[in-house]
Amino acid sequence: MRSISRHWKLLLPLGVLVVLASVVVSTSFAASKAKVVKIAIMTDCKGAFGFANELDIGGAQAALANYANGKVKDPKKPSAGMTGIKVGTTSVQIVGYGCGDDTVPTAVKETRRLMEQLGADVMVGPLSGDEAVYVARYAKAHPKKTFIIGTAGSQDPTLQIAPKNLFRYHADGAQWNAGIGELAYKKLGWRKAAIMMDDYSFGWTSGAGIIADFCAVGGKITKRVFPPLNTTDYSSYVQQLGGPSAVDGTFWVVGGTGTSAALTAYEQAYGALDPTKHIGNLFFAFLGADKVVAPKMVGSYVGGSGTGPGLKSPQAKRYEAVMKRWYPGLPAADLFVYNYYNAAWALVQGLTVSKGATGAALQAAMPKTLRSGYQVSNGGKVKLDSRRQAIGDQFQLQLVKNADGSVGPQVVAYVPGVDQTFGGLFKPTSPPPGRAQPACKKLKTPWQGKVKVVKNGVITSSVIK
């Protein structure tokens, strides 16, 4: 009995050492297998918006560099990627960049590649409207994945479809145009107008905001014309508008490479363009249109996109300084840069709260408000509604000649806190914007008669008259 006791006394220290060694090894193994959050950035690198690829990636990666320790590989080429992204103790890896072309078939292929083949937990994107409609439906079927819309502005994803795992921290295309119809009615004296809009979900949504705002103050839309996206010859479509003698002015919702081609066709049909007779949505002022379209349209009003080029607020200057630090060649006020930045910045905040957990935990942790560079009201924070859609300030623009001779957009009007229902006009049960939706109706919007004048980058107390 004494020998057995002595035997166990000899073995006990050895057993403890074995257990301790086992714990150390298993802990080390677990650390080496710590979860890496995989994210994908879905953009368009082809098609009408292919030129926005670097803008999208740069906006998102600037936020990851500034708030999540990411190391930019090439400040002149965002698509070169980045390394070292970390939120708290959680490593984050960009597993791939989607290459869309503004069509649904390519969006289907790229979304599945990123989320299924490459195993992304989160997708930032997409860029374009029809793509976002598809992604919203995909999100509904994949509830453990999280989706943050990059800059797509179609209404359907967050109003009619609205899956719980999809977020949008910028306004949709209708919200962006709050106040532009009132400018046409009051400043230019328009009463009757025609509108040409790209025949897809973003074109319809952007056009819906213009139609709703113009008709709300008493204007009439006499003609709606719908060229397909990626049209190159607009001559037959400008003929359908009826020309300058038929209306007081024309609204243009033709984007990407089509903006200049459509206006050129109009000029060929009816003569030199009169800036007081034409108002464009955001595509008059961004995406290279500032160099091609703007010189012909000095003085023309332009629908906004939630950004405030030239806005003199401390918050705007701080955001612009962040962009300049990481990607100095990118225009901070460009909608693609700004919206992808906000999407990635929101993701960092969500991962911080969830401590790196994805799925339902991340979705519950995504911020309900986001401090945003060009937001002024609500303490400078964009607020999400119950469908995870941004309620945000909108800025309407005018093309002006700068001191260096170039032409670019300047903020001239401010509308605070525009929600996706457009003051109750659009509802989750409403059909999404389309060729006949919305109807032209006179009604009262929350901002009607309250649109503030912005002068030299400063929001004044005066209202548009």
C-alpha positions in Angstrom: 0.0 0.0 0.0 2.9 2.3 0.9 4.5 1.6 -2.5 1.3 2.5 -4.4 1.0 5.8 -2.5 4.6 6.6 -3.4 3.9 5.8 -7.0 1.0 8.2 -7.2 3.1 10.9 -5.6 5.6 10.5 -8.3 3.1 10.5 -11.1 0.9 13.5 -9.9 3.3 16.2 -10.8 3.8 14.7 -14.2 0.0 14.5 -14.7 -0.4 18.2 -13.7 2.4 19.1 -16.1 0.7 17.2 -18.9 -2.7 18.9 -18.3 -1.0 22.3 -18.1 0.9 21.7 -21.3 -2.4 20.6 -22.9 -4.1 23.8 -21.8 -1.3 25.9 -23.2 -1.2 24.1 -26.5 -5.0 24.3 -26.9 -5.1 28.0 -26.0 -2.3 28.7 -28.5 -4.2 26.7 -31.1 -7.4 28.6 -30.4 -5.6 31.9 -30.7 -4.2 30.9 -34.0 -7.7 30.0 -35.2 -9.3 33.3 -33.9 -12.1 34.4 -36.2 -11.2 36.8 -38.9 -14.2 38.9 -40.1 -14.3 38.6 -43.9 -15.7 41.6 -45.8 -16.3 42.2 -49.5 -16.6 45.5 -51.4 -19.1 45.3 -54.3 -18.6 48.0 -56.9 -19.0 48.5 -60.7 -15.8 48.2 -62.7 -17.6 48.0 -66.0 -20.7 49.5 -67.7 -22.1 53.0 -67.3 -20.6 53.5 -63.9 -17.3 51.6 -64.3 -15.3 54.7 -63.8 -16.6 54.9 -60.2 -14.7 51.7 -59.2 -11.7 53.4 -57.5 -14.0 56.0 -56.0 -16.1 53.4 -54.2 -13.2 51.4 -53.0 -11.3 54.4 -51.9 -14.2 55.8 -49.9 -14.7 52.5 -48.0 -11.0 51.9 -47.4 -10.4 55.5 -46.2 -12.8 54.7 -43.3 -11.1 51.4 -42.7 -7.7 53.1 -42.6 -8.8 55.9 -40.4 -10.9 54.0 -37.9 -9.7 50.4 -38.1 -5.9 50.6 -38.5 -5.8 49.6 -42.1 -2.6 50.1 -44.1 -3.2 51.5 -47.6 -1.0 49.8 -50.2 -1.2 52.6 -52.9 -2.8 56.0 -52.1 -3.2 56.6 -55.9 -4.9 53.3 -56.5 -7.4 52.1 -53.9 -8.0 48.8 -55.7 -4.4 47.8 -54.9 -6.0 47.0 -51.5 -5.0 47.3 -47.9 -3.7 45.2 -45.0 -3.7 45.2 -41.2 -7.4 46.0 -40.7 -8.3 45.5 -37.1 -11.3 46.5 -35.0 -10.3 46.1 -31.4 -8.8 42.6 -31.2 -10.7 41.4 -34.3 -8.8 41.1 -37.6 -10.7 42.1 -40.7 -9.8 40.9 -44.2 -11.1 42.2 -47.5 -11.6 38.9 -49.3 -12.6 40.4 -52.7 -13.9 43.3 -54.8 -17.0 42.7 -56.8 -16.9 43.8 -60.4 -20.5 44.8 -61.4 -21.7 46.4 -64.6 -25.0 47.8 -63.4 -26.9 44.7 -64.5 -28.7 42.1 -62.4 -27.1 39.0 -64.0 -23.6 40.3 -63.2 -24.7 41.3 -59.7 -26.0 37.8 -59.1 -22.8 36.2 -60.2 -20.5 38.6 -58.2 -22.6 38.6 -55.1 -22.6 34.8 -55.0 -18.9 34.7 -55.7 -18.1 37.1 -52.8 -20.5 35.7 -50.2 -20.5 32.0 -51.0 -17.2 31.1 -52.7 -15.0 33.6 -50.8 -17.1 33.3 -47.7 -17.6 37.0 -46.9 -19.5 37.7 -43.7 -20.3 41.3 -44.7 -20.7 43.1 -48.1 -20.3 46.8 -48.6 -22.2 47.6 -51.8 -23.5 47.5 -54.4 -23.3 50.7 -56.5 -26.4 50.7 -58.7 -30.1 50.5 -58.3 -31.1 47.3 -60.0 -28.1 45.6 -58.4 -29.4 46.7 -54.9 -32.9 45.4 -55.6 -31.3 42.0 -56.3 -29.0 42.2 -53.3 -31.9 43.0 -51.0 -33.7 39.9 -52.1 -30.5 37.9 -51.7 -30.0 39.3 -48.2 -33.5 38.2 -47.2 -32.6 34.6 -48.2 -29.2 34.8 -46.3 -30.1 36.2 -42.9 -26.7 35.4 -41.3 -24.9 37.6 -43.8 -24.8 41.4 -43.4 -25.2 43.9 -46.2 -24.5 47.7 -46.2 -25.5 49.4 -49.4 -22.6 51.3 -51.0 -24.3 54.1 -52.9 -27.2 52.5 -54.8 -30.2 54.9 -54.6 -33.2 52.7 -55.7 -36.1 52.9 -53.2 -37.2 49.2 -53.1 -34.3 47.7 -51.1 -35.2 49.5 -47.9 -38.8 50.5 -48.3 -40.7 47.6 -50.1 -38.2 44.7 -49.5 -36.4 45.8 -46.3 -34.6 42.7 -45.0 -33.4 43.0 -41.5 -29.8 42.3 -42.4 -29.5 45.2 -44.9 -28.6 48.8 -44.0 -28.3 52.0 -45.9 -26.6 55.0 -44.3 -27.4 57.4 -47.2 -30.6 58.7 -48.7 -32.2 57.1 -51.7 -32.5 58.9 -55.1 -35.9 60.4 -54.3 -34.7 61.9 -51.0 -31.7 63.4 -52.7 -34.0 65.6 -54.9 -36.1 67.1 -52.0 -36.3 70.8 -52.8 -35.2 70.8 -56.4 -38.7 71.1 -57.8 -39.4 74.0 -55.5 -36.3 75.8 -56.9 -37.5 75.3 -60.5 -41.0 76.6 -59.6 -39.9 79.6 -57.5 -36.5 80.7 -58.9 -37.0 79.8 -62.6 -40.8 80.2 -62.8 -41.4 76.7 -64.3 -45.0 75.6 -64.4 -44.8 72.8 -67.0 -41.9 70.5 -67.5 -40.9 67.3 -69.3 -38.6 64.7 -67.8 -36.2 62.1 -69.3 -35.1 59.3 -66.9 -33.0 56.2 -67.3 -35.4 53.2 -67.6 -34.4 51.3 -64.4 -34.9 51.4 -60.7 -32.5 54.3 -59.8 -33.7 56.4 -62.7 -37.3 55.9 -61.6 -36.5 56.6 -58.0 -34.5 59.8 -58.7 -37.2 60.9 -61.1 -39.8 60.2 -58.5 -38.2 62.7 -56.1 -38.1 65.4 -58.8 -41.7 64.8 -59.9 -43.0 64.7 -56.4 -41.3 67.8 -55.3 -42.2 69.8 -58.5 -45.8 68.7 -58.5 -46.2 69.3 -54.8 -45.8 73.1 -55.2 -48.1 73.2 -58.2 -46.0 72.2 -61.2 -47.1 69.8 -64.0 -45.1 67.1 -65.7 -46.4 66.9 -69.3 -44.1 64.2 -70.7 -42.0 61.3 -69.3 -39.4 59.7 -71.6 -37.5 56.5 -70.7 -34.3 55.7 -72.6 -32.7 52.3 -71.6 -29.6 52.5 -69.5 -26.4 52.5 -71.6 -28.2 54.1 -74.6 -25.7 55.8 -76.9 -28.0 57.5 -79.4 -30.6 59.7 -77.7 -31.9 61.5 -80.8 -35.3 59.6 -80.9 -35.7 60.2 -77.1 -35.1 63.9 -77.2 -37.7 64.2 -80.0 -40.2 62.7 -77.7 -39.6 65.5 -75.2 -41.2 68.0 -77.6 -38.5 70.7 -77.5 -38.2 73.9 -75.6 -41.3 75.5 -76.9 -43.5 72.8 -75.4 -42.5 73.3 -71.8 -40.9 75.8 -69.4 -38.0 73.4 -68.8 -36.7 69.8 -68.9 -35.6 67.6 -66.0 -32.8 65.2 -66.8 -32.2 61.9 -65.0 -29.7 60.3 -67.3 -26.6 59.1 -65.7 -23.1 57.6 -66.2 -21.8 57.9 -69.8 -25.3 58.9 -71.0 -25.5 62.4 -69.5 -23.3 64.2 -72.1 -24.7 62.1 -75.0 -28.3 63.0 -74.1 -27.6 66.7 -73.9 -25.6 66.7 -77.1 -28.6 65.0 -78.9 -30.9 67.7 -77.5 -28.5 70.5 -78.6 -28.3 69.0 -82.1 -32.1 68.9 -82.3 -33.0 72.2 -80.8 -30.0 74.5 -80.7 -27.8 75.8 -77.9 -28.7 74.9 -74.4 -30.2 77.5 -72.1 -29.1 76.7 -68.5 -32.4 78.2 -67.1 -34.4 75.6 -69.1 -32.6 72.5 -67.9 -32.2 70.9 -64.5 -30.3 67.6 -64.0 -30.2 65.2 -61.2 -26.8 64.6 -59.6 -25.3 63.4 -62.9 -25.0 67.0 -64.1 -22.4 67.7 -61.4 -20.4 64.5 -60.7 -18.6 61.6 -62.5 -16.8 63.7 -65.0 -19.9 65.7 -66.0 -18.3 68.7 -64.3 -15.8 68.7 -67.2 -18.1 67.7 -70.1 -21.6 68.9 -69.2 -21.0 71.7 -66.8 -19.2 74.2 -69.1 -22.4 74.3 -71.2 -24.7 74.6 -68.2 -23.3 77.4 -66.0 -26.1 78.6 -63.8 -28.2 75.4 -64.1 -29.6 73.9 -60.9 -28.7 70.4 -60.1 -30.3 67.8 -57.8 -28.2 66.8 -54.9 -26.9 63.5 -53.6 -26.6 64.2 -49.8 -23.1 65.7 -50.2 -22.2 69.4 -49.7 -19.4 70.5 -52.0 -18.0 73.7 -50.5 -20.0 73.4 -47.3 -18.2 75.4 -44.6 -18.9 73.4 -41.5 -16.3 72.0 -39.1 -17.6 68.4 -39.6 -17.4 68.6 -43.4 -13.9 69.9 -43.1 -12.9 67.0 -40.8 -14.3 64.4 -43.1 -12.6 66.0 -46.1 -9.3 66.0 -44.2 -9.6 62.3 -43.6 -10.1 61.6 -47.3 -7.2 63.8 -48.2 -5.0 62.0 -45.7 -5.5 58.5 -47.2 -6.5 59.1 -50.8 -5.6 62.7 -51.7 -6.5 62.3 -55.3 -10.2 61.4 -54.6 -12.9 64.1 -54.5 -14.3 63.9 -50.9 -17.7 65.4 -52.0 -18.3 62.8 -54.7 -21.3 60.7 -53.8 -19.6 57.4 -54.4 -16.6 58.3 -52.2 -18.8 59.7 -49.5 -21.5 57.0 -49.3 -19.0 54.0 -49.4 -17.0 55.8 -46.7 -20.1 56.1 -44.5 -21.0 52.4 -45.1 -17.6 51.2 -44.0 -17.5 53.6 -41.0 -20.8 52.2 -39.8 -19.4 48.7 -40.2 -16.4 49.5 -38.0 -18.8 50.9 -35.3 -20.9 47.8 -35.5 -18.0 45.4 -35.2 -16.7 47.5 -32.2 -19.9 47.0 -30.3 -20.3 43.3 -31.3 -16.7 42.7 -30.4 -16.1 41.1 -33.8 -19.2 38.9 -33.8 -21.0 38.7 -37.1 -24.5 37.6 -38.1 -27.4 38.6 -35.8 -25.0 40.0 -33.2 -23.4 42.4 -35.7 -26.8 43.4 -37.2 -28.1 44.3 -33.7 -24.9 46.3 -33.1 -25.0 48.3 -36.3 -25.4 52.0 -35.3 -28.8 53.6 -35.4 -27.2 57.0 -35.9 -24.0 57.8 -37.7 -22.0 61.0 -37.5 -21.6 62.0 -41.1 -19.5 64.7 -42.8 -22.2 66.7 -44.5 -25.0 66.1 -42.0 -26.0 69.2 -40.1 -29.3 68.5 -38.3 -29.8 65.9 -35.6 -26.5 66.9 -34.0 -24.6 66.1 -37.2 -25.9 62.5 -37.2 -27.7 60.5 -39.9 -30.5 58.6 -38.3 -31.9 55.2 -39.5 -35.6 54.6 -39.6 -37.3 51.4 -38.6 -36.4 49.8 -42.0 -32.7 50.6 -41.5 -32.8 53.5 -44.1 -31.1 56.8 -43.5 -33.1 60.0 -42.7 -30.6 62.7 -43.9 -30.1 66.3 -44.8 -30.2 67.1 -48.5 -28.4 69.8 -50.4 -29.4 71.2 -53.8 -26.8 72.6 -56.1 -26.0 75.1 -58.9 -23.3 74.9 -61.5 -21.0 77.9 -61.1 -17.7 79.1 -62.7 -14.8 78.9 -60.2 -12.0 81.4 -59.9 -9.6 79.1 -61.9 -12.1 79.0 -64.8 -13.4 75.5 -64.1 -17.1 74.8 -63.6 -18.4 72.9 -60.7 -21.3 72.4 -58.2 -22.0 74.8 -55.4 -24.5 74.3 -52.6 -27.4 76.8 -52.8 -30.2 75.1 -50.8 -30.6 73.0 -47.7 -33.4 70.7 -46.7 -32.9 69.0 -43.2 -33.9 65.5 -42.3 -35.7 64.1 -45.4 -37.2 60.7 -44.8 -37.7 57.9 -47.3 -41.5 58.3 -47.3 -41.0 61.8 -48.7 -43.3 63.1 -46.0 -45.7 60.3 -46.3 -46.0 60.1 -50.1 -44.2 56.8 -50.4 -45.2 53.8 -48.2 -43.9 50.2 -47.8 -47.3 49.2 -49.3 -46.9 51.5 -52.3 -45.6 50.3 -55.6 -41.9 51.2 -56.0 -41.2 54.1 -58.4 -41.7 53.3 -62.1 -42.8 54.8 -65.3 -46.1 56.0 -63.9 -45.2 56.1 -60.2 -45.6 58.6 -58.6 -48.5 60.5 -60.1 -48.2 64.2 -60.4 -50.0 65.6 -57.3 -50.1 69.0 -55.5 -49.6 68.3 -51.8 -47.7 69.6 -48.8 -44.3 68.2 -48.0 -42.7 68.9 -44.6 -40.0 71.2 -46.2 -42.3 73.1 -48.6 -41.7 76.8 -48.1 -38.9 76.1 -45.7 -36.0 75.3 -48.0 -33.0 77.3 -46.6 -30.7 79.4 -48.8 -27.0 78.4 -48.6 -24.6 81.2 -49.5 -20.8 80.8 -49.8 -21.0 77.5 -48.1 -23.0 78.8 -45.1 -26.6 77.8 -44.3 -28.6 81.0 -43.8 -31.9 81.7 -42.1 -33.5 82.8 -45.4 -35.8 80.6 -47.3 -36.1 80.1 -51.1 -38.6 82.5 -52.5 
